[in-house]
Amino acid sequence: MSTQLHRLPNGFRVVTEHMPGLQSASVGVWVGAGGRHEAAEQNGIAHFLEHMAFKGTERRSALQIAEQIEDVGGYINAYTSREVTAYYARVLGEDVALAADLIADIVLNPVFDPREIEIERGVILQEIGQALDTPDDIIFDWLQEAAYPEQPLGRTILGPSERVQAFERADLQRFTAEHYGPEQMILAAAGAVDHDALCRMAEDLFGHLPRRPLIEPTPGRFRGGEIRQAKSLEQAHIALGFTQPGYRDDGIYAAQVFAGAMGGGMSSRLFQEAREKRGLCYTIFASVAAHSDGGMLTVYAGTGAEDVGDLARLTIDELKRAADDMTEAEVARARAQMKSGMLMGLESPSSRAERLARVVAIWDRVPPLAETIGRIDAVDVAAVRAHAARLTDGEPALALYGPVEHAPDVAALRDRLAA
């Protein structure tokens, strides 16, 4: 497999990885414009734009977009995160040119038909309603808001209903004019792709775009706090958050290994202590989400009303204890899980293209997998224990939903962690 990166004169980047033996390819454009790039009055507009991309362009109707990709047996989709909006397709190698042309068309030439805006507005409002009705979904939005209050990083990606109801065609056009410049875009492809051919396509499709001023997002400041909503549910949902390094910080590897050891699988400490030994919950896990200037360790569990206090206190005690007695076996297991999860996940061209876009956005290069594995292998017990000891830095974040009237508050959990 060979990875190649090329930059057009206007700053647009093309990155590819040829995967011998594959007949298919994944092709996409990743735009550095997600939820954290929105002003308060724009909250939800990046996601709205993602929906509108498939509703018609200057060259194709919504039906033609669907028909042209499906006529060749392909698949097209998009997603919005806090830092990017991605538009991607999976096709046979012989149809890469069609996929690239389609994606360029929906990214650069949406018509924003007012009738389609109203239809999609209704769809998104239904999506917001569905999220609000899903406790183990909405709890993570609330945790993000508690961790980053009154900041772009703390707002939901979907946006509040009142904002979505107010967006107009001019608002969509304004956001794309500000954030969809060539230097904010990366064309990534993996599988049965020819790098030179894709670069020529990119020149034709994106080379004419003028450079635009880069608008840096507001830096995130993890402040911590609490959001609690009592409701008559079968389970109490609890999510704890702690400040972590960003993905440009070498400390992210120790953070991820620590999260794996604490709550990354059935052998993890939290699963064994909370579920297997004490029966306090059915689901409990820990994970680290990182962005450009910080991140968050999240511990989530669902439990009964009578157990939520004991579960919260046990979680704090186990996180704290890890600073003193995390073992080599636990660290080795977490490293192995992290490496295998990464490598198994990269066995499809879609995952490869996703990784290419992500690492180029972070480092403007594609680190060899051996380099990443080496950084994971370098995480030892001392690094993980030191990382655990730093959890007392700053205020944690806490989100609670369901029968949580008697759950401890964030101040009590902070004091328990620091004691």
SEGUKE-595629 format. One record per atom (N, C-alpha, C): x, y, z. Coordinates in steps of 0.02 Angstrom, whole numbers, plus 50000, padded with zeros to 5 digits. Example, Ala and Ser with C-alpha at 12.3 -4.5 7.8 and 13.67 -1.06 7.14 Angstrom:
<rs>
506604971650390/506154977550390/506604983550390/506424988850354/506844994750357/506455000250394/
</rs>
This chain:
<rs>
500424994050000/500005000050000/500445006250000/500245011349962/500645017449956/500195023449971/500455027950012/500085034050031/500425039950000/500025044449969/500305050349937/499875056449954/500215062049964/499885068349982/500105073849933/499625077649909/499765082949861/499345089049879/499635095149871/499285101349885/499235105349820/498625107449803/498525111749745/498765118849761/498885122949710/499125129849722/498675133949769/498025132449770/497575136249813/497525133449884/497915128349900/497915125549967/497495119349976/497095117449927/496685111449931/497145105349931/496995100549976/497425094649984/497085088249959/497495084049929/497275077549904/497725072249935/497425067349968/497805061949998/497495055349980/497915050549960/497655044049937/498075038449965/497765032549967/498125026449984/497885020949938/498325018649895/498145013149850/498195006649888/497665002549884/497644996149921/497594990549869/498154987349853/498154982149801/497664976549816/497354974049763/496894968449770/496174970449781/496044976849794/495354979049804/495044981349738/494414980149731/494044982349672/493634988649685/493584990749749/493184996449768/493615001949797/493315007749804/493665013449833/493185017649874/493455021049924/493085025949962/493375032749946/492945037549929/493155044249909/492735049249948/493055054449975/492665059350011/493015065950018/492635070950036/492895077550052/492745079050125/493265080450162/493205082250233/493315089850239/492835093350266/492855100650272/492955102450345/493445106650359/493575108750427/493065113850451/492445111850452/491895116250473/491365112050508/491415111550574/490935107750612/490585112050663/490315108850714/489925112450763/490305117850800/490945116850813/491315121850851/491495128050810/491375127850745/491515133550703/490905138150697/490365136450729/489745140350725/489735145850778/489465151650761/489295156650811/488665154250848/488525157250904/487955154950945/487315154850904/487205160150864/486585160550825/486585155650766/487155152550752/487205147750697/487165140450721/487095139250785/487145132550813/486665127750777/486965122650746/486585117750708/486625118650633/486935124050610/486925125450538/487405120950499/487965118950529/488415114350494/488065107750479/487685105350527/487295099150517/486735100250467/486415106050468/485895107650420/486185107550349/486785110350342/487115110350276/487245103250251/487455098950296/487565091950278/486935088850248/486365090250279/485735087550253/485565090550185/485695096950177/485505100350114/485945098350055/486525095350069/486985093650015/486665088849965/486205084649988/485905079549945/485235081649916/485065088049925/484395090349904/484405094149838/484955093649802/484975096649735/485535101649727/485835101649667/486375106349650/486175110049586/486645114149562/486525117749500/486505113049440/486785106949447/486815102249392/486385096049401/486195094549463/485825088349477/485255089549526/484715086249515/484175086249564/484345081349619/483955081449672/484065076649726/483985069449701/483505068349658/483395061649630/483985059549586/484245064249546/484815062549503/485435060849543/485535064249599/486105062649643/486045055349666/485455053549690/485345046749715/485405041649658/485105043249601/485105038449546/485805037349518/486195042649510/486845041949478/487325037749521/487305038549587/487745034449628/487495027349633/486835026449635/486565019649642/486545015949575/486545019549519/486585016349453/487225012249445/487745014249481/488385010549477/488495006249539/487965005449579/488015001249639/488385004549696/488445011149694/488815014749746/488385016949804/488705020249850/488395022549913/488675029349929/488255034049950/488485040849967/488155042950032/488545046450073/488275048550138/488695054450164/488525056850224/488875062450254/488775062150329/489205065850366/489105066650438/489405073250460/489185075550518/489445081650548/489705080050617/490305082450633/490575081850701/490715088850727/491045089250783/491185095850811/491735099450772/492145095850734/492695099150699/492665098350623/492285093650597/492265092750525/491555091050502/491445092250438/490875089550402/491155085550344/490925079350337/491215074750287/490675072550239/490865072250175/490435069750121/490825064350085/490555058350082/490965052750057/490535047750019/490875043849978/490535038749937/490965032449934/490645026849923/490985020449912/490765017849844/491245016649800/491095014549731/491615009449708/491495006449651/492005002349619/492545006949591/493145004149583/493705008149561/493575011849496/493205008749451/493075011849386/492605017949390/492295018849449/491815024349457/492055029849504/492705029849518/492985034949562/492875042049535/492945042849470/492845049449439/492135051949450/491645047449442/490955049349454/490855051449527/491135047549573/491055049049644/491365055849661/491965057149635/492285063549649/491885069349620/491615068449561/491215073749530/490575075049569/490255069649590/489645070349630/489775074049695/490295072049730/490445075149794/490635082449786/491045083949735/491215090949722/490585095049707/490125092149671/489515095649652/489085097249714/488995092349758/488555093649816/488895098249867/489565098249869/489915102649915/489945109849890/490065110649825/490185117249798/489585120649767/489085116649744/488545119649705/487845118249731/487725117949796/487045116849820/486595122749803/485985121449784/485535126949766/485135129549825/485075125649878/484695127749937/483985129949917/483645125549882/482955126949862/482535128149925/482185133849929/481785135349989/481285129850007/480995126549957/480525121149972/480885115250005/481485113649981/481865108250010/482115110150080/482265116450091/482475118650157/481925117350208/481305118750189/480745117650235/480645110250249/480715106150197/480635098950206/481185096250253/481805098350240/482355095750280/482345098550351/482075104550359/481995107450425/481555102750468/481025100350438/480585095750474/480935089250491/481345086750445/481715080650458/482195081550517/482545087150518/483035088450572/482675089450639/482115092750638/481735093550701/481515086750728/481345082150683/481185075350704/481805071850733/482375073150703/483005070250727/483165072850797/483055079350808/483165082250874/482695079050925/482065078350906/481575075250951/481765068050968/482005064450920/482215057550932/482795057250980/483285061950972/483855062151018/483625063551089/483155068151096/482905069951163/482535064151196/482265059751155/481905053851181/482365047951193/483015048751182/483495043251190/483985044951245/483845042751307/484265044851364/485005043551356/485175037551330/485895036051324/486205039151262/485855043751231/486105047851177/486175055051201/485635057751227/485635064751247/486095066051306/486225060951347/486655061851406/487355064351386/487595062351327/488265064351306/488275071651283/487725073951253/487675081051236/487675085251300/487315082951350/487295086651413/487975086651448/488335081051444/489005080851474/489455085851439/489415086251373/489825091051335/489655098151356/489025099551365/488805106251386/489055107751456/489035102751501/489275103851569/490025105151569/490395101651526/491125102251524/491345108851493/490985111151442/491165117251406/490575122051405/490385124751463/489795129151465/489875135551426/489355137351389/489335143651351/489925144351303/490105138651272/490635138551222/490405134551161/490695135851103/490505131951044/490585124451054/491125122351090/491235115251101/490695112051145/490345116151183/489835113551227/489135113151196/489065115751136/488405115651104/488295109151066/487665107451057/487505101351021/487645102250947/487795096750913/487905097050841/487245098150804/486705095150829/486055096050796/485785103050804/485975106350859/485715113050873/485035112750908/484845118050941/484185118350973/483635119450921/483045117050936/482485117550889/482355124650867/482395129350913/482245136350896/482725139150845/483355136950847/483845139250797/483685136150729/483585129650730/483445126050667/482815128850634/482335130750673/481715133550644/481825140350612/482375143750630/482475150550606/482955151050546/483325145750530/483815146150477/483475147550410/483795152050372/483555153750305/484105152350254/483925152750191/484395151250137/485025155550142/484955161850160/485535166250165/486005164050220/485735161150274/486165158850328/486605153050305/486325148450266/486705142850239/487245145350191/487075150050148/487555152750101/488125156450137/487945159950190/488455163750228/488955159050261/488715153550290/489165148950324/489645145550274/489395143450216/489825140350167/490335145450139/490125151650130/490585156750106/491155157850155/491005157150220/491515158450271/491975152450282/491715146350276/492075140550300/492225135250247/491965135850187/492075130650136/492595133050084/493165135450109/493705137350065/494165131550050/494605132150000/495025126449979/495495124150034/495745128650076/496215126650128/495865122950185/495205123350188/494835119750239/494615112850215/494785111050153/494535104850124/495105099850110/494935093450119/495395087950104/495015082750064/495265081050005/494985075549966/495395069349983/495075064550014/495415058350035/495105052450000/495515047749979/495265041749945/495725035849961/495425029949966/495805023949979/495485018049943/495905013149926/495665007249891/495935007149820/495495005849773/495685005449702/495705012449672/496205016249692/496265023249670/496945024449639/496965029049592/497585031249561/497705038349583/498255039449619/498385046049648/498435051549595/498815050449543/498915055649493/498255057349458/497865052249444/497225053549411/496755057549457/496755055849522/496325059549568/496565066749577/497215067849574/497465074649579/497245078849519/497245075749460/496995079349400/496255080949408/495875076149433/495165077549446/495085083249496/495475083149549/495425088349600/495595095249571/496085095449527/496265101749495/495675104449455/495345100049418/494765102149378/494175104149421/494065100449477/493465101549517/493545106949570/494155107549598/494255112049655/494805117249643/495185116549590/495755120949579/495575128149567/494955129549546/494755136349531/494555140349593/494485136949651/494245140349711/494755145349736/494545151449751/495015156449778/495155155049852/495755156649874/495905156049945/495455160749985/495285158550046/494875162650090/495225163150158/495095168550194/495395169050261/495165163250305/495645160350341/495475154950387/495195157850451/494625155450472/494305157650534/494425152450587/494855153950634/495015149150687/494445148650736/494275142650758/493735141950807/493945144650876/493455146250916/493575148450984/493915142851023/494475144251056/494805138851095/494335136151149/494365129651159/493945126551210/494275126851278/493865128251330/494115128251399/493675123551439/493955118051460/493595113151500/493495116151570/492885117651587/492735120751652/492395115951700/492015111351674/491665106651718/491045109651749/490655105351778/490025107351808/489535101651805/488905103251811/488405098051816/487755099851781/487465095051746/486795095551719/486415089451744/485855090551777/485465085151806/484725086251788/484435081051761/483715081351746/483375075151772/482955076151822/482585070551851/481985068951807/481895062551793/481335060351753/481175053151771/480535051451765/480325044651782/480515039951725/481095036751733/481345031851685/481505025451722/481605020151684/481785013851715/482495013951743/482935017751709/483635018051730/483865025151742/484355025751787/484705032051796/485325031951751/485415037051712/485985037551666/486475042551694/487105040551699/487615044751728/488215044951681/488475050951670/489075051851629/489545056651664/490155054451674/490675058451705/491195060451653/491435066651657/491945068951610/492525072251645/493125071051618/493745073951646/494155076751589/494475082351600/494885085451548/495465080851528/495615080651464/496125076351435/496525080151383/497095077351361/497485080551309/497125080551241/497315085151198/497065085151130/497455080251087/497235079351024/497565074350983/498245076550956/498435082750966/499115084950948/499605084251006/499355082151063/499755081451124/499955074151131/500605072851142/500845065951148/500505062351207/500245066051255/499905063051311/499265059551294/499025060551232/498405057251212/498465049651213/499065047051201/499145039751199/499065036751269/499365039851319/499275037451387/498545038151408/498215043551386/497505044551402/497075038951373/497215036951312/496815031751280/496945024951310/497585023551327/497735017151360/497395016951428/497415022451465/497095022751530/496345021451523/496025024651475/495305023651465/495155016351449/495575013251409/495475006251392/495525001751452/496035003051494/496134998951554/495554999751603/495285005851606/494755007151655/494065004851630/493925005651566/493245004051543/493195002251470/493704998851444/493714997351373/493464990451354/493254986451401/493024979751383/492814975851445/492654969551435/492404965451490/492924964251545/493564964651528/494094963551577/494294970051613/494014975651593/494214982051620/494004982651694/494334987151729/494204987951801/493474989751816/493224994651781/492544996851797/492034991451782/492114987851727/491654982551710/491684977051763/492284975251782/492364969851831/492094971951900/492274977951922/492084980051989/491344981851994/491094985651945/490404988151950/489884983051929/490034979351876/489534974651851/489644967451876/490244964851865/490364957851879/490374956251954/490694960651993/490764959152064/490184961752107/489884967452086/489384970552129/488684971052097/488644969752032/487994969952000/487654976752001/488044982151999/487764988852004/487504991551938/487654988251882/487434990951818/487464985351766/487154986651709/487214982251651/487754984751604/487764991351592/488234994351546/488674999351582/489324998851571/489785003951595/490395003851549/490625009651528/491215010051486/491565016751494/492185017051472/492575023251472/492895024151404/492935030351381/493255031851317/493525038951319/493975040351273/494265047051266/494085049851198/493795055851197/493675059451135/494145065451134/494525066351080/495005071751075/494845076351017/494995082651026/494955087450971/495615091350969/495645096650931/496285099750917/496615102950978/496225105351026/496515108851082/496285106151150/496125099851153/495925096851215/495525090551203/495265087851256/494865081751250/494515080251315/494155074551316/493785072751375/493775065151383/493935062951444/493805056051464/493085055651487/492705051051457/492005050051475/491915043151505/491595043051563/491375036751592/490615036851595/490305031851564/489565031551561/489325025051592/488755025451626/488425019451651/487685020751657/487295015351651/486585015551664/486425010851721/486035013051770/485915009051829/485235010751859/485045007051910/484415008451944/484475014351992/483905017252009/483895023152052/484235021752119/484145015752145/484415014152211/485175013152209/485465012152150/486175010752145/486595016452117/486285021852095/486655027052060/487185030252105/487025031252169/487515034252214/488125029752225/487985023352239/488535018552249/488965017852186/488635017852129/489005017152066/489445023252053/489195029252066/489595035252055/490195035352101/490095033552163/490655033552211/491165028152195/490925022352175/491385016952155/491805019052095/491495022352047/491865024651988/492425029352007/492275034152050/492785038852072/493345035052109/493165030452152/493675026752190/494135022752144/493845019652093/494255015652047/494715020052005/494465025651982/494885030251944/495465032751987/495315034252048/495825036752094/496345031252110/496105025252123/496545019652142/497045017952087/496845019152024/497285017451968/497945021151970/497965026952002/498585030752007/499105027152049/498885022552091/499335019052136/499475011752117/498965008452086/499065001252077/498894998552008/498885002951958/498805000451890/499374995651874/499214989851846/499714984651836/499974984451764/500544981351755/500824980351689/500364976151645/500044971151675/499594966851636/499004970851609/498724975351651/498154979351628/498374984151572/498954987151580/499194991751529/499334988051464/499654982251468/499804978351409/499164976251373/498654974351411/498014972351381/497684978351346/497704984051378/497394990051348/497774992151285/498434991651287/498824993251226/498644988551170/498584982051185/498414977151133/497724978551105/497254980151147/496584981751123/496584987951079/496964992951099/497004999151061/497304997850992/497854994050990/498184992650925/497744988350880/497454983050909/497044978650867/496414982250843/496124986450886/495534990150865/495694994850807/496274998050811/496475002650757/496604998750693/496994993350698/497194989750637/496614985950606/496184982950647/495594979550620/495124984650586/495094990550616/494664995650588/494894998350522/495534997250506/495814999950444/495834994850387/495444989550395/495434984450342/494934986050286/494574991650291/494124993650238/494365000250208/494245001450144/494455007850114/494115013850146/493505013050171/493165018650204/493535020850266/493755015950306/494125017650366/494795020650349/495115018150297/495755020950275/495685028150253/495175029550213/495075036450190/494935041150248/494535038750296/494385042650355/495025044350393/495455039350402/496085040550438/496525045450400/496565044750334/496975049250295/496755056450304/496105057650300/495855064450307/495995067150378/495895062750427/495975064950497/496705066850511/497175062650492/497875064050509/498155069850469/497935070650407/498165076450368/497895082850398/497275082750422/496995088650456/497385090250519/497625085250554/497975086350617/498705088450605/499065084550565/499795085550558/500015087750488/499565088050441/499735089750372/500225084750343/500195078650366/500585073050340/500225066650360/500465061050334/500175054550351/500705050550388/500665050350455/501155046350492/501085038950475/501635035350466/501585028150454/501255024650513/500895019350499/500575015650553/501085013350605/501675011650582/502195009450629/502375014850679/502345021150658/502485026650704/501945027050758/501315026450737/500765026750785/500795020850834/500925014950807/500985009050850/501565009850900/502105012750876/502675013950920/502505018550978/502095023650964/501875028251017/501425024751068/501005020251044/500585016451089/501015011751132/501485008251100/501915003551136/502355007151188/502485013551177/502915017251223/502555019051288/501895018251291/501515019851352/501625014251403/501945015951459/502085010951510/501655012251572/501755008051623/501355008651684/501455015451717/502065017851718/502205024251750/501805029951716/501775029751650/501415034951614/500665034651629/500395028651633/499675027851646/499525029951718/499935028051765/499815030051834/499865037651841/500355040651808/500425047951811/499815051351780/499565048351726/498975051251695/498375050851743/498295045151776/497745044351824/497795049451880/498395050851903/498495055651957/498285062751938/498305064251873/498125070951850/497375071951844/496975066851856/496245067651851/495975072651901/496355073951954/496125078852004/496215085951980/496535086951923/496635093751896/495975096551870/495745101851901/495145105051876/494505101751899/493945104651879/493285102351897/493045096951849/492805091151873/492515086351827/491835088751802/491585085551751/490915086951725/490475080951740/489835082351752/489365077051771/488695078351737/488415073251705/487745073551677/487345067751705/486735069151726/486295064251756/485595064851727/485285059151713/484615059251683/484235053151707/483615054251728/483195048851751/483035049651825/482945044151861/482805044451933/483455045851972/483675052151970/484335054051996/484295059052054/483705059552085/483615064552138/484115063652195/484325057452209/484765056152266/485475054652245/485645055852183/486335054852161/486785060352188/487415058852203/487875064052227/487995069352173/488145075352196/488275080752148/489005080852129/489175085152081/489855085252054/490355087452107/490145091852152/490595094152205/490795088452251/490305084252269/490455078452312/490925073652278/490825072452213/491265067852177/491965070852169/491995077252157/492655080652152/493035079952218/492695081152273/493015080852338/493245073752353/492845068752332/493025061752344/493655060052303/493705062552243/494275061252200/494905064452229/494835070352258/495415074152282/495625071952352/495205068452388/495345066652458/495935061752463/
</rs>
